[in-house]
Amino acid sequence: MQYSSLDFQGILSVTDADNFTNALINGIGPAKAFGCGLLLVRRA
């Protein structure tokens, strides 16, 4: 089995608080079981 991962770094503006909260709690994408899709967010 192969999968690729990628790190993004930048500035985020939240326009939909409910969708952001859902993504922060549940992760993004189908590879969450492999440790991908988690978000690390901190204040600038």
Stockholm file with secondary structure:
# STOCKHOLM 1.0

chainA/1-44         MQYSSLDFQGILSVTDADNFTNALINGIGPAKAFGCGLLLVRRA
#=GR chainA/1-44 SS CCCCCCCCCCCCCCSCHHHHHHHHHHCSSTTGGGTCSCCCCCCC
#=GC SS_cons        CCCCCCCCCCCCCCSCHHHHHHHHHHCSSTTGGGTCSCCCCCCC
//
